[in-house]
Amino acid sequence: MTDVAFSPGTLVTARGREWMVLAGSTADTLRVRPISGSEEDQTLIYLPLEPQGVREARFPLPDQRHLGGHDAALLLRDALLLSMRRGAGPFRSFGQISVEPRAYQLVPLLMALKLEPVRLLIADDVGVGKTIEAALILREMLDRGDIERSVVLCPPHLVEQWVTELEGHFNLQAVAVTASSAKRLERAIPPGVSLFQVHPHTVVSLDYIKSQERRANFLHHCPDFVIVDEAHACVGNGQGHHQRYNLLRGLADDADRHLVLLTATPHSGDDTAFYRLLGLLDRSFEGLQAATENKKERERLRERLGSHFVQRRRVDIAEWQESGLFPKRETRELTYKFTGEWEAFFNAVLDYCAEIVAGDENNAAAQRLNFWGTLALLRCAASSPMAAVLALRTRAGEELSPDERGELLDRLFDGDADSLVEDDVEPPAATDDPALTALAAQAEKLAGQAGDPKLKVVSDHVVELLNDKDHAYHPVIFCRYITTAHYLGKHLKRRLPDATVEVITGELPAEEREARVAKLGDVEGHRVLVATDCLSEGINLQDHFDAVIHYDLSWNPTRHEQREGRVDRFGQTSPTVRATLMYGSNNPVDGAVLEVILRKAERIRKELGVPVPIPDEGHSLTQALLKGVLLRRKDAQTPMPTKQLALFEEGWATAEEKAKANRTIFAQRRLRPEDVLPEWNKSLAAIGGRDAVKRFTDRALTRFGAGLEDMRHGFKAPTASLPEEVRERLDAEGLTGTLRIDFRYPAPPPCRAVQRSHPLVAVLAETLLERSLNSVADPNSPSVLGRVGCWVSDAVTKRTTLALLRLRHQLVIRRGRRDSTLLVEEATGLAWAGQSGQLLRGSEVMALLNAPPLADVPPHVREREAAKALALLGERANELEAFAKERANALLDDHLRVRAAAYHDEKAETRARSAQVEALPRPDVIGVFVLLPKVG
């Protein structure tokens, strides 16, 4: 056993090859990867069992026999850049992610890095990218060594989406923990061990973990980093909210736990719930509610809150000067009119409901249940004859608990966003009243015949969208109930034989819903999706659809915004999206809801840029409004409920003023583009941006005997002709056949977005680098890049010798009494110009390789210059070492700058300085090239 301590970044020789020691090694066991290998080639070396021992090694210098031209040098540089997974620059994580975040999405990350512990509420608008923002924080803190485990808490219908996002975009394998998966996971671990100890990253259903018996165990074993999605649903007074709040309160009471809260609606109209949400960041923030008189204290709390709360509307993103981030939303209203038998049926339903509302009120409980039944019948009858049939066949139970009544009421008024998946089931309307028998017969007759006026209007509109002369749209049609969705889907399949029509409802499990959306998205021609609100949250539809039709009017404006937000969001490639609202022109209930609720909400949303929740806690005002509408149906002399209408107006005005005030008080104003963009540009320079990825992929495929083929949208990348080794590695990543790709993010369908850490780029870069750094590789192979070269370039005016370098640094971070040592790698360059050997550094050197050669040089000149360049490396070894130390100091400055505390105190200063960077000796010389100036 060797007595040498091998720290991360050290090169060692063992088993007949050279390795780089990685973080995570111990005194007995080394975690290593081959110096010419990829991250996937990592292995463990147990030192006591190594017969030949392990000794320190040196990186092999370029061999003069491995000559190459400019194309090989450029490809070698890009392969080196794009193979970096532990890159330098201000951020550790960018080499590990396969999505290129926008600069504005770095604001929450920079805010988080300045906090200890991280307590952050991200309340950006729908579709801005809160998932990306939160996952960036998680990935960065992992790669900085600040945390080791994480958990995402979210509503059940979002669990699979989070698992997919973390794995697909952030290279994190998270385990889903739900009511259906928990027992299976627990069976695979020893008794007494928590699954949160076994699985470092989990995505957990809030509804599963909130119960008292599970909560205590979870709080005991919970990871040190927690993301809570839809956090506003955990602090109100609705069904199950108190259990969720108790869970989050227990998490927040651990002073060392990192907590990131996500919501697009931080203030849902309930002041108490809003301040409870803020109190999860710091209990003192709850004092904002009471500190109305003490202006000094209120301002102090607001100032502190500004470091923990970021909320931006889409208009706020404009200052980042990134065009085309979001599409233009074009809205339209379509009316349909019930005629003939449909009009007769709906009027009969209205008359029946009016009789119920005007009936005897001696039995309050029975009257309430009957009124709820009338609302259910009204909604279903307006939706479709099939929904009416099912409602009329379903009997409502009279023995309802207070919680069950509240849940029923929330469902009727579209108020409970927590149960969207189960919310599309038709509510019960039937009682013992024989008058309903005739209505049921009418509904069943209508359900089986043609001529539905509502169907005709939507069908004509879908045809119009599919055949739009400027842009053929792909619409999503949202229905309120399952039977309506199937009823509409069946009709559209007959009407649109050349289109692919799919129906997705809450009947399907989450995995099946996602699979059907993905399959429909692969359709080349016209595609139409009919769905219930089970898809208004949880599955992003912007990749495949760009129009939304509200077939059924919702009674909650937030529900409309949720639906439209599935397509009108970050990642939508269409420049415009359509949103169409349908309602019945002779449906007085639609008219009342439209005028008093929806249009008011839309006006405020357009003015403020964010949706404002309906000011009707408990739905009492809406109930009074609808009763008034029905009573007028019964008796035209009955006045509208003017008191309730006045209260609605007053409520909307108050809600608008609160929203304006909150925007003024809480909107993120600390970090501006000028604060963030320099860090963003440094990161891109360190790891390679979109242009480098595209150039490299095209040239690398060509080297391997393939190439990119331009398409109208994106490119084709054939893999069949690639070497077997490359095909096998791509196949392991699920990449086979001819790939449709694009280098923009997001990519226009049906292309896949390819970023720097996409498997295609990673495999090509690592393979080229492995073959080129292998000392026994065939130098005549086109996939072995020459590490030495010489050509004439107009990028220089003096003879310039350029060394392409890989620097290795140890970043040591102290947390409490424990030090974490991380390996950081950097691709850069150093050059010597002219007789005096003027030093050129970093990006200036790397850019010299961009200029195409003016001419090649004769073989004897190339060989002579190569020999002189290799000799120069030995003579200037001290300057290479000095440059490595210089870069280590710059890396430390970057690290400390982004960690500088948002507000300064003794603890913050100590934390900011608890890091050091040490350059490892003998930088790796990947290539050396001589650039000669043009003569004459």
N, C-alpha and C positions, 0 to 999 in steps of 0.2 A: 504494500500500500504506500502510495506516495505521500510525502508530508508537505507538498506544495499546495497552497490554498489558491484555487482557481476562481477568480471572481468573474461576474458577468462581462462578456466581451473578450475575455482571454481566448487566444487560439491554442489548441492542444493537438497533439498527435496521439492516436489510439487506434488499434485494430487496422493498422495499415493505411489510415487516411487522416486528413486534417478536419478538425471540428471547431466550432465557435461555442463557447460556454454561454448559456442563457440564464436569465434570472430564474429563481426557483431551485437552484442547486443547493446541496447541503455538503457537510464535511465528507460524507461517504459516497454521495450520489451526485453525478453531474447530469444536468439537463443540457443536451447539446444538439446542434444541427450541423450538417456538413458545410464547410465554408463556401461550397459551390452548390448548395442545396436550397430547398424551399422550407417554409414553415412546417409543411406536412411531413418533412423528413426528420422531424425531431425524434430523439430517442434518449434513453437513460443509460448511463455508464456507471455501474456499481464498482467503485474503485478497488475494494478488497479482492474482487474476483478477476481483475484484469491481469492475465499472466505476464504480458509484456510491459505493464505499467502505463502510466499516462504522463507525458511530458509536454512542456510548453513548445509551441511551434511558431513559425513565421509564415506570413502570407506570401505565396510565390509571386515573385516579380514577373512582369511580362517577358516573354521569350522573343528574341529578335527574329526567330524563324516564323513566328505567327504574325505575319504582316497583313495589314488590311487597308482598305481605302476609306474615304470620307463616309460612305454609306454605312460601313461596318462600325465606324466610330460613333456616328450619330445613333445607330441602333443600340450599341453597347451602352451609351450614356442613358438612353431612354429606358432600356431594360433594367439598368441599375436603379434609376429613379423609381420606376413603377414596381420594383420588387421589394421596396422598403416597406416594412410593416411596423417598425419601431422608429418612425421618422423624427427628425428634429423639427425646428420651427416652434412656434408658440404652443402648439397642441400636439399631444401624444397620440391621439386616437385616429387622425385622419387617414393613416395608412391601413386602418382596420375596417373602414366603412365603405360600402358600395353605393353610396348616394352622395352627390355633391351638394351640400347644403348651400342655401343662399346666404349672403352676408348678413341679412337682417335676422336670420335664424340663429346666428351666433350670439345675439344679445343675451338671451337667457343663460347660455353657457358661460359667458364672461361674468354675468352677475353671480352665478352659482359659485364660480371659482374664487370669488372674493368673500364668500361667507363661510363661517365655521361655527356650527355645522351648516350645511346647506338647508335653508328653509325658504322655499320659493313657490309662489303662486303664479302660474302662467295662465293668463286669461285672454289670450289672443282670440281674434274673431274666428268663426267657423271657416275651416279650409285654409288657414294661414300656415299650419304645419306644426301643431303642438306636439304631436307624437314624435316627429323628427327632433324637435327642440329638446324634449325630455330625454329621449334615447341618446342624443349627443352628450348630454350631461353624464348619463350613466356610463357610456363607453369611455369618455374622457377620464372620469374619476377612477375607473378600473385600470386604465392604462397608465395613470399616474401613481397607482399603488395606494390611493386614498381609501379604497373600499375593496372588499373581496367577494361579497355576496349582494344580491339585489332581489327585490320582489316588486311586481306591478300588481296593484289592486284595482280591479275594474268590474263593471257590471258583467254578468255572465255572457251576454251576447258579444262582448268585445274581447273575450279571452283569446280566441283563435287568431283574431286580427293582430293582437299584440305579439303573440308567439311568432307569427309569420313575419311581422315587421322586424323584430329583433334578430331573427335568424337571417332573413333575406338581405337586410340593409346594414346591420350592425355586427354581424358575425358573432352573435350570442345565441347559444342553444338554451332556450328557456323551456321549462316543463310546465304544462297547463295543469292547474290544480282546481278541479271543479267537483261538484257533488258526484259526478259519474266517474271521475278518474282517481279521486283521492284514495279510495280503498285499494284499487289496483296498485297504486304507487306504494302504499304502506305495506302491502303484502311482500314487496320485494326488498324490504329493509329489515334489519334486526329489531326485535322488540325493545321498546324504550328509546329508540332513536327517532328523532323528528325528521320528516322528509325535507324540512328546510335546512337541516344540517347536511343531508346527503346531496341535495340538488342545489348548487350555488345560485342558480337563477330560476325564478319561478314567476308565473303569471297566475294570479289567484282570483277566483270569483268572490266578490264582496258578499254575495248572498250566501255562499258556502261558509265563509270564514267568520261571519259576523256573530254567529250564535255564541251564547255565553260559554258553553262547554268547549268550543273550539278556540274561542278568542284567547283564553288564558294561556293555552299551549302555544298559540301563534305568537303572542306577545313575548313569551319567554325565549322562543327560538328565532324570532324575526330577524332577518338580515339588517345590516347597518344602513342600507340605502333603500328607500321606499318611494315609488311613484304611485299616485292615486289619480286615476282617470275619472272624469265626471264627478269631481269632488263635491260639487254643489248638491248632489243627490245624497250626501251623507250628513248634512247639517240641518235640514229642515224638520218639519213636524209631520211629514207624511208617513205612509205605511213602511215600517222597518227602518226608518231613518235613525231612530234613537239607538238601535243596535249598531248601526254603521258608525254613528258619531262616537259612541263609547269605545269602539275599536280604534278609531283614529285618535281620539283623545289619549288613549293608552299609549299609542305609538309616539305621539307628539310629546308626551311627558318624559320620555327618555331624552335627556338634554344633549346626548351625543349622536342621536339618530338623524340622518339626512332625510329630508322629506320634500318631495316635489309634487305639488298639487296642480291638476289640470282641469280647466273648465272654460267653456265659451260663454257661460252665463253665471258669473260670480255672484251677481245680485239678482235673484229671481223674484224680487218684489217683497221679500221678507227681510226687514232690517236685522232682526235678531239672528236669523240664519246666516246672513252675510257676515256679521261681526263674529259669529262663532267660527266661521270659515277662516277669517283673518286670525282668530285666536289660536288656530292650529299652528300658525307660523311662530307666534309668540303670544303668550297669554295676555301680555300688556296691551296688545292691539285691540282686544275686546273693549278696552277702556275708551276707544274712539267714540263708541256709541253714547257713552255717558258724558264725555268731555265737551259738551256743547257750550258750556258757559266759560270754561277755563281755556281761553284761546291759546295761551302759551303752551299748555300741556298738549292740546290737540295738534298744534303745529309741530311740536317735537315728535309726537307719535307718527304724524304723517310723513315727516322727513325720514324717520327710521323705516317706515313701511315702504318707502320708495326703493329701498335696497332689496326688498323681498317680493315685490309685486310688479309684474309686467303685463300690460294690457294694451294691445294695439289693434286698431281697425285696419281694414284694407287701405284706406286713404292714408294711413300713417306710413304704409310701406312705400308710398310714392317717393318719399325723400331719399330712399336708397338708390334711386335712379336705375332700377332694374325693370326694363320694359317687358311687357308680355307675361308677367308673372300670373296674372289672373285674367280670365276672359271677361268680356262685356256681357252683362246679363240683360237680355231683352224679354220683357214681360208682356203678357197678353191675357185678356179675359174673354172667355167663350161662354155664351149662354145657350141653354137648351130649353125647350118648352114642352112640358107634358101635354100630349094631345090624345084625343080618342079614348081608348080603353085605359091607357096609362094615366091620363088626366083624371078619368073617373075613379080609378083605384086610389090615386094619391089624394084626391079630394075626400074620398071616403075615409082614408086614414086620418086626414086632418080633422074631419068632422068627429070621428070617434075620439081622437085625442082631446079635442075641445070639450066634448061631453065629460070626459074624465076630469079635466082641470076644473070645470064648472060644477062638478058633482058635490056630493055631501062631504064635508070636511070634519065630521064628528070623530071619525077614527083617523087620527093623525098619521099613525104608522102605516095603516092600509092606504091612506091617501098618498103618502110619500112613495110607497112602493108602486102604486098605480101610476103616479106621475113619472117615476123612473121608467116604468114600462112604456109609457107613451113616448118618452124621449128615445128609448131604444127602438121602438117601432118606427118613429119618424126618421131616424138616421138610416135604418136599414131599408125602408121603403124608398127613400131618396137615393140610396146607393144602387140597388138593383132589385128586381122582382125575386131573384133567388135568395138574396139576403133577407128580404121580407118574409119569405116562406120559412126560412130557418128560425128567424126570430119569433114568428107566430107559433112555431111548433115547440119552442123551448119555454118551459115554465120557470118562473122566478120563485125561489124559496122565500117564505115569509120570515123564517127564523134566521136573520142575519145579525152577526155581531157588529159592534160599532166599527171595527177595523174593516170588516167585509163591506159594510155600507160605504165607508170612505173609499175603498178600492173600487167599488162599482161606480160610484159617482165620478171618480177620477177617470175611469175608463170611458164613461159616457161623454165626458167633456175633453177627452184627449189630453188629460193633464198629467198622467203618470208616464214619464219617459223611461222609467226603470223596467217596464214590462212590455216593451214594444214587440218583442217576439211573440208573446202570448196574447197581445192586445188586439189581434185581428180576428178573433173569434166573435161571432155574432152574439150580442147580449140578449138575455131572455126578455121577451115581451108578453108571453102568454100568461093569462090568468084563467079563472073559471068563467069569465064573461063569454056567453054564447055568441055575442056580436062578433067576436074575433073569427068564428068559423067561416062566415061569409067572406071576410077579408082574406083569410088563408086560401080559400077557393079561388078568389080573384087573382091573388099573387101567383098561385100555381099555374093558372091558365096563361098569365102573361109570360111566365118564365119559359114556357114552351113554344112561344110564337115569335115571329119576326115583326119588325116595325118599331122597336124601342127607339124613341127620339134621342135619348141620351147616347145610345150606342152609335147612332148615325153621325151625330156631331163629332164624337171623338174619333170615329173611323175616318171621316173626311179630313180631320185635322192631322191625323197620323200620316195619311197619304200625302198631304201637303208638306209635312216635314221631311218625309223620305225623299220627295222629289223636288225639294227646294233648288232653284236654279243656281244659287250661289254656293250652297253647301248642303249636302245630303245629311240630315241629322239622324241620330240614333236615339230614339226617345225611351225614357222610363216612365211608365204610367202607374201612379200610386193610387191604389184603392184602399178603402177603409177596412173591408172585410174579405175573408178568404173566399166565400162563395162568389162575391162580386168579381174578384180577380180571375177565378176560373171561368165565370160567365163571360167576361170581357175577352179573356184569352181565346176561348173557343170561337167567339165571333170573329176576332181579328185574324185567326188562322184561316178562316174561310174567306174573309175579305182580302187578305194579303197573301196569296199563294206563293209569290216570289220572295217573300220576306221570311226570316226565321223569327218566330214568336215564342218566347219562354215565359212561364208563369212561376213565380217563386213566392211562397207564403211561409208563415210561421209553422206550418205543418212539418216542414223539413228541418232536420238538424243543421247546426251551423256549418259543418263540413260540407254537407250536400248543397246548401245554399251557395257557398263560396265556389264549389266545383261547377255548379250550373252557370254562375255568372262568368267564370273563366272560360267555360266552353262556348257560351254565347259570344263572348268577346273575341274569340278566334274566328268567328264567321266573317268572311270577306265581304258579303253583300249587305243588304238591308237587314237590320236586326232591331227587334222591339222587345223590351222587357216589361212585363206586367207584374207588379209586386205590391205587397202590403207594406205597412210601416215596419215590418221586421227588417227591411233594408234601409230604413231612413237613418239608422245608425249602425256602425259596426263594419260595414263593407263599403270601401270607397269605390265609386263607379266611374271616376273621371277618365280612366284609361279606355273605356269602351263606349261611354254614352255622353251625350252633350245636350240633352233636352229633357225637361221634366214636365209631365202633365198631371195636375191634381184632378183626377177623375172624380174624387169625392172631396167636397169642401171640409176642411178640418175646422173644428171650433176653437182651436188653439193656434195662434199665429206662429208660435215656436215650432210646431210640428211642420208647418210649411217651410220654414227656414231650414229645418233639419233635412227635409226631402231635397230641396234645391241644393243644399250644401254637399250632397253626395256627388254632384257633378260639377258644381261651381266652386272649385277649390284649387289649391296649389297642386299642379300636376296635370291640369286640363290643357290639352294641346289645341283644342278648337279655339279660335279667337272670340267666338261668341257662343253663349249657351242660351237656350230658350226656356222660359218658364211660363206655363199656361195654366190659368185658374178657371175651372169650370163650375158653373152654378145654374140652378134652375130659375128661369125668369118668372115663373108662376109658383115658386116655392117661397112662401112668406118667411119661413124659418131661415132659409139661405139668405134672403134679403136682409133680415135683421142682423144675423151674424156677420154678414159682409160689411154692412154699414157701420155698426156699432163697435165691432171688434177688429176685423181683419184690415179694413182700409185705414183705420186709425193707427194700427200697429205698423202697417207698411209706410205710412207717411213719416212716422217717427224714425223708423229704421233708415229710410232714405236720408233723413236730415242728420241723424247722429252717426250713421254708419254701422250701428250694432242693433240687434233685435232687443226690444224691451218686453219683459214678460207682461202678460195680461194682468191688470190690477184688480183681481177678483179672487182673493183668498177664500177658499171654501166653496167657490162657484155660486155664491148666493145671488150675486147680481145677474149672472147669466141665467140662472133658474127663473128669477123674477122677469127678466126680459122675455124668455120663451113662454112663460105663462101668459104674459101680456099679449103676445102675438096670438096665442091660441084662444084667449078670451075674446079678442077682437074677431077672430074667425067665428066664434059662437054668437057674438053680439057686436055688430058693427058700431054700436053706440059706446061700447066699452073703451075708455081712453087708454092710450099706451101708458105704461108705468113710468110716468115722467120723473118721479122721485128717483127710481133706479137708473134711468137714463142720465139724470143729472149727476148721480153718484159715479156712473161710469165715466162721464166727461171729466169730473173732478179727479177720479182715479188715474185716468190717462195723463192728465196735466201734471199730477204729482209724480207719476212714474217717469215722465219725460224730464221733469226738473231734477229728479234724483239721478237719472242717468247722466244728465249734463254735468251735475255736480261731481259725480263719481269720476267721470272722465277727466275733469279738471284736477281733482284731488289725487287720483290714483294712477293715471296713465303714466307709463314709463317715460321719463324724460332725461334720465341720467346719461345713458349711452347713445351717442349720435353716430351717424355713419363715419365721421372722421375719427371716432374712437375705435371703431371696429375694423374698418376696411384695411388699415395697415397690417393688422394681425392676419386677416384673411389672405391678403396678397403674399405675405411671408409664408404662410402655410402652403399655398399653391406652388410657390417657387421651390419649396422644400420637397414636395412629393410629386409634382407634375400635374398640370391641369388638363382640361378637355382636349386642347389642340395636341398636346403631347401624346395623349391616349390614342387619338385617331391616327396620328402619323405613325406611331409605333405599331399599332395593330395591323395597319395596311402593309407596312414594310416587313413585319415579322411573318405574317401569313405568306407573303411573297417568298421570303427566305425558305419557308417550309414547303414550297411548291403549290401554294394556294393563292388567295388574294381576295380583296373586297370587290364586290360588284355593285355599282351605283344603282339605286332604285329611285322611283319617284318619291317614296318615303323611306329614308334610311338606306341600308346596305344589306346585301346577302354575303354571308361568310361561310363558304363551304368547308366542311371538316373531313370529308371522305378521303381526300388526297393527302392529309397530314400524316406524318410518321406514326407508327403504331403506338409508340410511347406517349405521344401527345394526345392521340385519340383516346387512349385508355384513361388518361388523367381527366380529359374533358368529359368522357362518358361517366366517370365517377361523380361529376358535378351535374349530371343530367343534361349535358350539351352534346347532342348528336345531330347528324345530318347537316342540312343547310340552315344556318341560323339567320333570322331576320333581326338586325341590330341597328341601333342609332346611338350616336355619342352625345346627343342632347339629353338633358334631364329636365322634365320628363320626356320620354320617347313617344313619338306618334304611333298609335296602334297600327299594325300588329307587331311593331318592333319592340325588342327588349332594350332598355337603357343599359349601355355599357360604360361603366366608370372605371377608375384606375384599379380598384380591387375586385372588379368583376372576375369570375373564374377564368373566362377566356383570356383576359389581359394577364392575369396572374400566372396562368400556366405557360403562356407564350414567353413572358418575361423571365420566369424562373428557369425554363428549359434552355433558353438562349444563354442565360448567364451561367448555368451549370456547365453546358457544353463548352463555352468559351473559356471558363476558368479551369477546366479540366486539363491538366498538363499532358495527358496521353491522348487527347482528342485528335481526330484527323483534321489537320489545318486546312485541307482542301475541301472539307464539307461546307456547303453554303450556310449551314446553321451554326458553324463555329466562327465567331467573329474575331478578326484579327485585333490584338491588343496593342499593336504598334503600327504607326503609319506616318506618311508624309505626303503633303500636297501643297499646291499653290492656292492662296486664299486672299481675296481682297478685304477680308476682315482684319488683316494686320498690315502694318507698314514696316515691321522689323521681324526678323526671324524669331519665332515664338515657340517655345517648348511647353506643351500643355500636359499636365498630369491629371487624369481622371481618378478621383479618390473616393474611398468609403471610409469615413471617420467613425470610430466607435467611442462612445462616452459612457461613463457610469453616472447616473443621476441618483443621488442618495437623498431620500426624504425622511425626515424624522417625524414620527407621529407618537406623541407621548414619550415613552421610554424605548420605543422600537424603531429601528432604522430599516427602511425598505430600499434595496438597491435595484434600480432599473437599468436595462440596457437601451441606449438610444443610438441609432445609426443615422448617418447623414451622407448623402451623395453630393459631392461638391468638387471643386477643382482649384488647382494652383498652377500658375504659368510664369515663365521667365521670358522676358522680351528683350531682344537686342544684346549687344556685347556686355552691357552693364548688368544684365540680369534683373531688369525692373520687374518687381513682383506684381502680378495681377491675381485677384482673389474671387472666389465664390461665383456668384451669378454672372459676373462679367466674363469669367473664364468659360463657364458652361455655354454662354451665348455664342462664343467664337465658333462652336461646332455647327451652328445653324446655317452659316453662309456656305452655299454650294462651292465646290472647288472650281477654280478657274482652269486648272490643268493638273494632270498627273506629272510626276517627275520620272526620269529614267530609273530603271531598277537599281543601278549601282549607286545613284544619288540617294534613293530611298534607304538602301541598306546602310550607307555611310551615316546618314542623318539619324537613323534609328539607333545605331551604335552610340553616337554622340549623346542622344537623348537619354539612353539608359545609363550611360556613364554620369551624366549630369545628376540623375536621381541620387546616386551615391554621394556625389560631392555636396548636394544641397539637402542632405537628410535632416540636418538641424533646422532648416527652414520649414520642412514638412512638419516636424515636431512642434515648432513654434506656432505654425498655422493651426494645428489641431488644438493647442491650448487656447488660442485666440477664439476659435469656434466654440470651445467649451464655455468660455466666459460669456460669449454672446447667448448661448443656450441658457445659461443661468439667468442672465438678464431677462430673456423672454419669459422664463418660468416665473420669476419673481414679479415681473410686470403684470402678467395676467392674474396673478394671485394676490396682488395688492388689495388690501381690505377696502370695502366700500366706505366704511367709517373707521377711524383710527382709534385704537386703544392699545394698552400694553400687550394684551393677548394677541391682537392682530399683528403687531410688529414682530413679536416672537415667532408667530406662525409663518409670517412671510419670509423670515430668514432661516427657517428650519430646512434648508435644502442646500446641496452643494453638487457641483458637476466636476468630474475629473476626466480629462482626455486620456484614453488608453494609448500607450506608446506604439510607434511604428504604424502609421496610417496604411490602409490597404491601397496599393496602387493598382487600380483595375486596368488602366490603359495609359499609354504615353504617345503623344502625337506631335509632330513638328509641322507648323504652318509657316510657309515661306511667302514673303511678299512678292507681288507682281513686279517684274523687272521692266524698266523703261516706261 
